[in-house]
Amino acid sequence: MKQEQGTLRDFDWPLLALSLSIGALGVLEIYSATRATPWQDAHLRQMIWLALGVGAFWSASSIDYRWLVGQAPVFYGVSVAGLAGVLLFAPFVNGSRRWLPMPGLPDLQVSEFVKIALILLIARFFAEPPRGAVTLGLIAKAGGLFAVPVVLVMKQPDLSTALSYLPVLGMGVFLSGLRWRWVLATAALAVIIAPIGWNTLQPYQQERLTAFMEPEKDPRGKGYQSLQSKIAVGSGGLWGQGFASGAQTQLRFLPEAHTDFVLASFAEETGFVGILVALTLYFAVLMKIVHNAQTAADAAGALICMGVAALLLFHITVNVGMVVNRMPVTGLPLPLMSYGGSNLLSTFALLGLVNNVRMRRFAN
């Protein structure tokens, strides 16, 4: 008997449960990190975003992903228009324009939702040619399409989010039949254009990329965030200092303790054991996504899943590296844990797409 596709029986409940578990840890740490501050109700807003995130997960699961992939050019066009709208109409906040005002609604960070359009675009782009038939011309065309949102986001300026788009492109190329000579050619090209790219960065962006190497040289300035994060992580020890008891967090030495550095705050209060639990949950989410890619009904479904996996892995790796002072301070949020509505909604929507692929894995 042919199994009915897209039923609750095929719903990936473990993926949703794991995601909500990480989100719950984030809510608790946001509450701890914002007590007696102007952001002290941030955990309540995060709970609302979590509830809306479940709705985004469900909505992204409901519409057949093959239809969504077919509409990828439309989503791409809307995304580019949205990014252009940010540059034209968004107000400056802390020297950048990233949030588009929405009358009667919270401001929208368009660049977060562009990730969804780009993953669908890659699924459409590389699912059509047979494996091994991908040419340099096709890759160059895909790269050109990605370059438009990357440049627009860098103009905001938001270098970290712009760079987060590239793993999606890289995963699509890799799964479609990467040839080693292309890798060598890309590496050579990167070496050539790296100095040019460096000179296009704003001075503060260049400082961020170098300050983490020797933060002790400017402990009260450029190296402050890295040093305070290292102290917070190290002081957590094995079991942590206890919930809402971390000195660096509670005495407000740790900057952005509920957003970019929420993991440092979590490490201080729960220790190595808490970090091990959090990273295990992230690992389980990534493995669920990879498993869904392996069981996908077609190449487009597999590309969607692996694109999501590449994006989340990039976010997790960069944020964790930033917290332990092994990577520059980039401002890239930790998925599902960092405070922020746009990132949380887009992450749940991406996970919903993965669930969408799973629910239709027996489709003809």
N, C-alpha and C positions, 0 to 999 in steps of 0.2 A: 504494500500500500504506500502510495506516495505521501510523504510527510508534508503537512501544511507548513508553509514558510512564514516567518515573521510572527510567530505566536509567542506568548509569554513563556511557553515551555523552552524556547530557545533563547530567552532573555539572559544576558550575562549578569546575573545577580551578584556573583562574587566580585566582578569588576566594579560594580556600583558600590558594594559594601566596602571594599578596600579604599576606594576614593573617598567615601564619606568618613571612613576612619581617620584618614590623613587630614581631612578637613576638620574633624572634631579636635584633633590634636592642635591644629592651627587656631581654632577658636579659643581653646584653653590658654594657649600661649599669648594670643593677642590680648585676652583679658588680663593676664598677668603683666604683660609689658606696658599696658596703657593705664593701669590703675592710677588714680589721682593725677591724671594728665588731661589736657584738652581733648584727647582721643579716647577717653575712658568708656565711651559707648561704642567703640569700634567693633567689639566682639558681638554686640547685638546686630549691628549692620552686617557683619560677616555671616551671622546665622541666617539673616534674610537672603543674602547672596547665595548661601549654600542651598537654601530651599529653592531659589530660582534656578540654581545650577542643576538640581535634580530635574526641574522642568525642561531645561535646555538639553539635558541628557536624553530625556524621554522624547522630546520633539525631534532631535537629531536621529533618533532610532526609528522614528515612525515612517519617514518618507524614504522609499527605496533609494539606496545609495547610487544605483545605476542611473536613475533619473537625475539625481544631484550632480553626478559626474558629467552627464550630458549638458547640464546648465552651467558648467564651470566657467565658460567665457563670460556669461552674464554676471556671475558672482565676482569674477576678476574685474570686470569693468566697473561694477558698483564699488568695489574695494578701492580701486585707483581714484575714482571720483571722490570717495570719502576721504582719502588721504589728501587729495588736493583741497578739499573743503577745510580740513584741519589747518593747512598752511594759510588759507585765505581768511578764515573766520574765527579760529580758536584764539582765545586770549593767551598772553604770555603768563606762565606760572613758573617761578624759579628759573627764568631764563630760557624756557622752552615752550613750544606749543604742541601739546600731545592730546588734550582732551577737548572734544567737540561739545559745546553746550547743547543740551536737549531740553527744550521748553517743558517744564513740569516734571522732568525726569533727571536722574543723576547724569553728570557728564559722561561721555562715552569715549573710551580710548580706542579709536578705530583700528590702530595698528595691531591690536590683539586679535581682532576678528578677521583681519587680512590673512592670518595663518590658515583659517578654515578654507578660504578661497584658494590659496596656493596649494594646499594639499589636494583639493579636488582637481585643480588644474593639472598637477603632476600626474594624478591617477588617469586623467583623460589623455594627457600628452604621451605617456609612455606605455599605456595599456594597449594602444592600437597597433603599433608595429610589432611584428613577431620578435621574440627574444633573440638578440644577436644582430637584429637588423637596424639597430639604432646607429645613426651616423653622427659625425662631428657637427654637421650642419643642423641636425635636429637638436643636438645638445646646445649648440650656440643659440638657436631660436628660443629654447626654453630658458637659457640664461638671460637672454634679452628681455623676455617677459618678466623674469624675476627682478631684473635690474631696475625696472620702473618703480615698484613699491620700495625696494631697498633704498634707492636714491631719495624718494619722497620722505621716507621715515628718517633717514639721516639728516634731511633738511630741518627736521622738527627742533632740535636734533635729538635723536635717540639711537645711538650707535648699537647698543646691546640688542634691542629688539630687531633692528635691521639685520644684524648678524645671525639672529636666531632663525631667519628664513632660509639661510643657506643649507643647513643640514637636511631640510626637506628636499631641496634640489639634488643634493649629493646622494641621498638615499634613492631617489628615483633613477638617477643615472646608474648607480651601482647595481640595482636590481634589474636594470634593463640590458645588461651586458657590457659592463665596463671593461675596457681594454687597457693593459698596463702602459702602452705607449701614450695613451691619453693622460694617464696619471702623471707620467714623467713630463709631458708637455705642459700640463696644468701647473705642476710644481715649478717648472722653469719660468712660466709666465708670472706666477705669483712672486717669485724672487725679483723679477724685472719691475713689476708694477708696485711692489711693496713700498718703496721710497715715495712714489707718487701718492699712494693712498695715505701714507703717514703725513704728508704735507697738507692734505686736504682736511685733516682733523682739526677741530678747535683746540686751542692750547690746554683747556681743562681736560679734554679727552686724552690728549697726549700725556698729561700729568697722571691721570688715572691709570694709564697703561704702564707707567714706569714706577709710580710711587710704592706699589706693593713689594717691589724688590728690596727696598731698604727703607721701611717705614720709620725706623728709628732716627733717620736724618731730619725728619720734620714731624715729631710726635704730636704736636699741637695743631698741625695743619694738614698737609696732604696725607700723612701717614696715620692720622688719628683713628679713622674708622677701622683700618686693618689691625692696628695695635689693640684697640679696645675689644674687637671681635676675638682676637687670639687670647686675650686675658679671660674673656667670658668663657670660651670653650675650655681652656685649660683649668679654670677654677671649678668646673663642673665635676672633675674627677670621675670616679666610677659610677656613683649613684646620684650625683648632683646635689645642689644646695637646698633642694626642696621647692615645691610649687610656690610661686610668688615670693621667693626668698633669695633670688640671685642678686648679689650686691651690684654687679655691673648694670644689670637690667633695672633693678628697683631704684638705684641711686642715679639713674639716667646718664651714666657714662657711655653706655652702648647706644650709638645712633641708629635710627630707623629700626628699632628693636621689634616692631610689629610688621614691618614690610620686608625690606631687603635682607635684614639680619635677624629674621625671626628664628632661624635655625641656631644662631649663636646664643640667643636668649634661651631657646629650648635646651641646648646643650648645657648651659650653665645650671639650669634648674633640674634637669633630669639625668645629666651625666652621660657617660659612655653607653650605659644600658638604654637610656631613652633614645639616643641617636641610633643605636643598633636597631631598636624597634622601628623607628621612623624609616630608616634606609631599607629595612626588610620589607616594609609595606610598599615602598616605592619599587623595589625589585620585583615584588609580586605583581604589581600593576603592569610593569613593563613586560614581564613574562606572559601575563594574560594577553596583552596586546600582540606579542609575537606569536603566541599560539593561535590567536584568531586569524592572524595573517596566514599561517600555515594551513588553516582549514578553510580559507576563503574560497568562494565558488569561482572566482576569476581573478585575472591580473589586477584589475582596477581595485578590487577589494583588498588584495594583498598590499598594493601600493598605498592605499589609504591608511591601513593599519601601521605599516612600517614608517610611513611619513609621520604619523602621530608619535610613534615610538622614538624616532630620531629627534623630533622637536622636544619632547619631554626629557629625553636623556641629555640633550644639550642644556636645557634650563637647569636640571638637577646638578649636572657636572659643574657648570659655571658658578652656580650659587654656592654649592658646597666648597668648591675651590676658593671662592672669594672669602667665605667665612673663615677658612683655616689659613688664609693668606698664601695660597698657592696660585691664585689668579687675580687679575686686577679687579678693583671694585667697579662693577659695571651697572649696578642698579637693576639687574635681571631678577625678577621675583622667583621664589620657590613655588612651583605649581601646587595648588590646593592648600598650602599652609600660609603663604604671605597674604596680608590684608590687601584687598583690592577686588572690586566687583567685576571689571572688564576681564581681567585675567582669569578669575574664577569661572565666569560664565563661558568664556571661550574654551577653557580647558575641559569643562564638563561637556560642552558641545562636541569637542573633538573625541572625547571618550564615547559619547553617544554615537558618533560615526563608526567607531570600532565595534560597538554593540550592534549597530545596523548591519555591518558586514557579517557578524556572527549569526544574527537572526535569519539571514538569507543565504547561509552557506550551502543549503541543499537545493537552491534554486537552479533551474536549468539554464 
